[in-house]
Amino acid sequence: MLARLTTGALALVLVLALRRQWEKLGPADLGHLAILAVVSNVLPFYLFAWGEQRVSSGLAGVSNATTPLFTVALAIAVLPDERPTVSRVVGLVTGFLGAVVILAPWRSGATFGALGGELACLGAAACYGVGFVYTRRFLSGRALTPLSLAAGQVAAAAIVTGLVAPVVATGPVHLTARVVAAVIVLGAVNTGLAYLLYHALVREAGATASSTVTYLIPVVAVVLGVVALGERAGWNLLVGGAVVIAGVALTEGRLRWRRSDEPALPLPPSPVVEPPTADSERIRRS
């Protein structure tokens, strides 16, 4: 986590230096960025790192697809422009049932370690949902560029993790060239560049719409998990993931239904027929 966040922060600061877009951050800006760093970086990064030692990458990716559900639920309660509707309530319930199918607590081989890892991944997705709403509520309206917000957030997360790591990470660390390369890519691209796009997207599209980027995560995670890591995709993973995505689509109004008495397509307007005049009748006869 510390290496990932530090690499991501350095990459964003380097881009700031190259573009010369330094902006002054006030105490309120720094406070909001510190809170967002803990909610959207420190906690979910740790939960995913801990959880993925106990579950497959595919299951972790599908769990991440529940982020929009947490985002919508919190946005309805906090954001004034979000209102509960029947579709959203049904979608939230559907998504919750999908998450239960993914967890599959009824299976005989379920252990505390596996279930704990699955709950950790869901907890990380919930943190992301809180982060989307917090960003929209307190940061998107400020006169700061997405680059400054991203650099400030990731740098704050790196500082917080640097203060906690000496106390928590007491085990030995064995760095290999493969691990170092993975951390650099994960930090510079999957953290630095990702959070630059994150702040730009939340500002333009809003919290709920931005959270739908997590639709792609389960697809990539499941496919790469099977192809690259030899993981097995059980029926509960595939079915539960589909139910979660359907629930998210319902909450955002992407799945709609119409009454049987409504036409499938709007009928074109009837042409306006004007009464004939003497000139038009003479032209018609000629």
Secondary structure, DSSP 8 states (H G I E B T S, - for coil): -HHHHHHHHHHHHHHHHHHT------HHHHHHHHHHHIIIIIHHHHHHHHHTTTS-HHHHHHHHTTHHHHHHHHHHHH-TT----HHHHHHHHHHHHHHHHHH-TTSTT--HHHHHHHHHHHHHHHHHHHHHHHHHHHTTTSS--HHHHHHHHHHHHHHHHHHHHHHH--S-----HHHHHHHHHHHIIIIIIHHHHHHHHHHHH-HHHHGGGGGHHHHHHHHHHHHHH-----HHHHHHHHHHHHHHHHHTT-S----TTS-SS------------HHHHHHHH-
